[in-house]
Amino acid sequence: MFELLQYDFMRNALLAATAISIFSPLLGVFLVLRRQSLMSDTLSHVSLAGVAFGVLLSWNPTLTTLITVVIAAVFLEYLRTIYHNYMEIATAILMSAGLAIALLILNSSKGATSVSLEQYLFGSIITISQAQVIMLFTLAVVVLIGFVLFLRPLYVMTFDEDTAFVDGLPVRWISIAFNIVTGIAIALMIPAAGALLVSAIMVLPASIAMRLGKSFKSVLLISVLISFIGLNSGLIASYYMDAPASAAITLIFIVLFLLTSSVKKLARR
């Protein structure tokens, strides 16, 4: 176990996993409660278009991904207000468009760039840099501060948006801010988790915690604990099994979800 800490790449990976386990499940709980689980999947696919624009413009892919995902997050809130009962249609269209744009641009730039779509589809947490680790911890601090300051408005808005509006809460602006923070989180997680699996890493710990927690705050705390255990144990398992870290992490979360569901069913009998 301690031999892992001898390598810089594993230390960075474990630190990145710890940072992600702080903010990812907190955002995931609200995504699940707001029935916006598909939004994380949509933004992760749109992020690929951001990478493609970075290649096309010869800019830093991280910067263009952040810009693209933030714009998409704001646009999703606009679509939510218009197609309130058919939101899944709008998100599916946006998801497909993001992936199609990414494929077209990267295919036309083949040979002119060393950027591979596969590295963004599946990610590689063991190749994450120290600068990326710092950005992830910075985001974790921002999310924690935001939750401390705005937990009650978010709670009220999540369960009863009409009541929140009547109480004078800036529902639209809070929702847009939440979408933007979620988009930034996904953009920063892509290099580590990959576009195809980042949604699972956000949603599964929240889903498990909702089956175990007795109160809203306990769900938040349990989701962070589950995320920490799943991310770090998956990372360690991938090292010894010589397997992709993001896949190992996702499978551990799925196993935990199935075990939790089975135990809950047995407890009811």
LINNOR-V733206 format. One record per helix or strand of 3 or more residues. SS is the DSSP state (H for helix, E for strand). FROM is the first residue (numbers start at 1). TO is the last residue. Records with the same first field share a line. If there is no record, write none. Layout:
SS->FROM-TO + FROM-TO
//
This chain:
H->2-6 + 8-33 + 37-57 + 61-82 + 87-108 + 117-122 + 125-127 + 130-159 + 161-166 + 171-193 + 198-212 + 216-241 + 245-268
//
